[in-house]
Amino acid sequence: MEKNPFVIGICGGSGSGKTTLLKRLADTFSNLSTAVFSMDNYYFSIERQVKDKNGVVNFDLPTALNEAKLTEDLLQ
């Protein structure tokens, strides 16, 4: 039987447990061929982060992530 690849997306704010859930899913399905993409690996450095209207670095802003690199890695 041919297997089709699929993506499971886990969404939530910073510190909400996405990475913990991702690791548990990867462990649960370790018998399958999986690739794990954690958004934690795609944040720009703190020096490149944009501050929000209160002058605080907000990792939930879309500008916090290197979307181009994430897209490139997913397409590979």
Backbone bond lengths (Angstrom), bond angles and torsions (degrees), N, CA, C in turn:
res aa  C-N    CA-C-N  psi(-1)  N-CA   C-N-CA  omega(-1)  CA-C   N-CA-C  phi
1 M - - - 1.457 - - 1.534 109.03 -
2 E 1.328 116.79 130.85 1.457 121.72 178.90 1.524 109.71 -75.89
3 K 1.325 116.24 137.92 1.464 121.20 179.06 1.513 109.19 -107.34
4 N 1.304 116.35 131.98 1.456 122.04 178.19 1.518 109.40 -98.29
5 P 1.326 116.85 134.37 1.467 118.89 177.18 1.522 110.50 -68.50
6 F 1.312 115.52 152.55 1.459 120.74 176.12 1.515 108.93 -148.26
7 V 1.315 115.21 164.33 1.456 122.39 -177.69 1.520 109.14 -118.32
8 I 1.318 115.57 136.56 1.461 121.62 171.50 1.518 106.31 -112.01
9 G 1.307 117.00 120.90 1.462 121.90 178.86 1.512 110.45 -101.24
10 I 1.313 115.96 136.18 1.459 121.80 177.73 1.525 106.95 -119.37
11 C 1.322 116.30 119.45 1.457 121.30 -175.78 1.523 111.34 -113.22
12 G 1.320 114.95 153.06 1.456 121.00 175.86 1.511 109.99 161.51
13 G 1.291 115.84 166.06 1.459 121.85 -179.34 1.520 112.16 -72.81
14 S 1.322 115.51 170.91 1.458 121.12 178.15 1.523 110.21 -58.13
15 G 1.331 115.84 134.31 1.458 120.98 176.90 1.516 114.57 76.99
16 S 1.336 117.88 14.78 1.471 119.74 -176.15 1.526 113.80 -89.63
17 G 1.349 117.45 -4.30 1.456 120.06 177.15 1.516 115.50 103.30
18 K 1.310 117.07 12.77 1.475 120.44 -178.98 1.526 111.87 -60.40
19 T 1.322 116.83 -47.05 1.466 120.40 -177.77 1.518 111.23 -65.70
20 T 1.322 117.38 -38.46 1.467 121.11 177.20 1.519 110.09 -61.67
21 L 1.318 117.58 -46.07 1.465 121.46 177.96 1.521 110.31 -62.67
22 L 1.325 117.21 -42.75 1.457 121.72 179.35 1.524 111.08 -58.31
23 K 1.327 117.01 -45.54 1.462 121.11 179.93 1.523 111.27 -64.01
24 R 1.321 116.61 -39.40 1.469 119.72 178.81 1.528 111.49 -66.55
25 L 1.335 116.91 -40.44 1.463 119.89 176.86 1.526 111.03 -63.92
26 A 1.336 116.75 -42.88 1.465 120.46 179.38 1.525 110.55 -61.87
27 D 1.333 116.84 -40.52 1.469 120.54 177.30 1.528 111.17 -64.84
28 T 1.315 116.12 -42.31 1.466 121.38 -178.32 1.525 111.17 -63.23
29 F 1.323 116.64 -38.42 1.459 121.13 -176.57 1.526 112.01 -106.26
30 S 1.307 116.72 30.63 1.468 121.25 -177.00 1.535 112.41 -63.90
31 N 1.323 117.01 -18.82 1.467 120.22 178.78 1.530 112.13 -78.20
32 L 1.312 118.13 -8.28 1.465 122.67 179.66 1.524 109.70 -103.45
33 S 1.300 116.23 162.79 1.461 121.20 175.59 1.530 107.78 -80.54
34 T 1.315 115.94 107.83 1.465 120.02 -176.95 1.521 111.02 -124.77
35 A 1.304 115.15 154.81 1.462 122.97 171.19 1.516 106.55 -126.64
36 V 1.312 116.43 132.41 1.461 121.51 -177.20 1.518 109.27 -111.82
37 F 1.310 115.48 125.23 1.461 122.36 177.00 1.518 107.94 -119.15
38 S 1.300 116.58 105.00 1.457 120.86 177.58 1.522 108.94 -94.84
39 M 1.299 116.50 129.82 1.459 120.37 178.50 1.522 111.13 -60.89
40 D 1.328 117.34 -22.76 1.464 120.68 177.47 1.525 111.39 -55.40
41 N 1.316 116.47 -28.30 1.459 121.02 -178.46 1.524 113.22 -81.47
42 Y 1.317 117.21 -2.45 1.462 120.26 -174.67 1.527 113.78 -119.08
43 Y 1.324 117.51 9.88 1.460 119.71 174.92 1.521 109.30 -72.85
44 F 1.333 115.43 139.29 1.453 119.40 170.75 1.524 108.34 -67.20
45 S 1.329 116.90 158.64 1.468 120.64 178.03 1.526 109.90 -61.66
46 I 1.314 115.80 158.41 1.467 121.27 -177.49 1.535 110.91 -57.20
47 E 1.328 117.06 -32.45 1.468 120.78 179.90 1.531 112.10 -66.70
48 R 1.314 116.62 -24.66 1.478 120.96 -178.20 1.522 112.69 -97.04
49 Q 1.323 117.47 -1.62 1.460 120.67 -177.73 1.530 110.97 -74.77
50 V 1.317 114.72 142.67 1.459 122.26 177.01 1.516 108.23 -88.12
51 K 1.317 115.82 140.47 1.466 119.80 177.42 1.528 109.30 -88.67
52 D 1.329 115.34 146.20 1.462 119.99 179.05 1.519 110.63 -77.93
53 K 1.314 117.33 -173.86 1.468 121.37 -175.51 1.524 113.06 -64.78
54 N 1.341 116.96 -15.33 1.461 121.29 177.45 1.527 112.08 -95.67
55 G 1.339 116.78 3.87 1.451 121.30 178.83 1.527 113.70 79.45
56 V 1.336 116.76 19.65 1.457 122.56 -177.80 1.524 109.23 -113.14
57 V 1.339 116.10 140.29 1.464 119.94 174.47 1.518 107.53 -66.40
58 N 1.322 115.94 126.41 1.462 122.06 -177.25 1.526 107.99 -122.31
59 F 1.337 115.72 105.97 1.457 120.47 -177.07 1.530 113.01 -72.99
60 D 1.324 117.94 -2.94 1.454 121.03 176.65 1.527 112.38 -89.71
61 L 1.324 117.53 -5.61 1.463 120.44 177.37 1.527 109.43 -73.15
62 P 1.320 117.77 142.39 1.471 120.44 178.65 1.526 113.11 -56.97
63 T 1.329 117.06 -28.53 1.465 121.30 -179.14 1.521 112.76 -72.12
64 A 1.322 118.39 -7.55 1.464 122.07 -178.37 1.523 112.61 -74.85
65 L 1.327 116.81 -20.93 1.461 121.40 -173.24 1.525 113.26 -108.03
66 N 1.314 114.90 145.13 1.457 121.84 174.95 1.531 107.54 -86.28
67 E 1.315 115.15 82.46 1.465 120.70 -176.22 1.523 112.35 -64.29
68 A 1.320 117.37 -32.84 1.464 120.65 -179.20 1.537 110.00 -63.80
69 K 1.322 117.29 -44.11 1.471 120.50 179.52 1.525 111.02 -67.39
70 L 1.316 117.64 -41.10 1.461 121.53 177.92 1.532 109.83 -60.04
71 T 1.317 117.30 -47.54 1.460 121.54 179.14 1.520 110.83 -60.30
72 E 1.317 116.04 -45.29 1.476 120.67 178.95 1.535 110.67 -58.24
73 D 1.329 116.67 -46.15 1.468 120.42 -179.32 1.520 112.21 -65.61
74 L 1.321 116.90 -40.12 1.462 119.76 179.18 1.523 111.58 -65.25
75 L 1.311 117.18 -38.63 1.468 120.30 -179.40 1.529 111.96 -69.13
76 Q 1.314 117.28 -27.16 1.466 120.05 177.23 1.498 110.09 -70.90
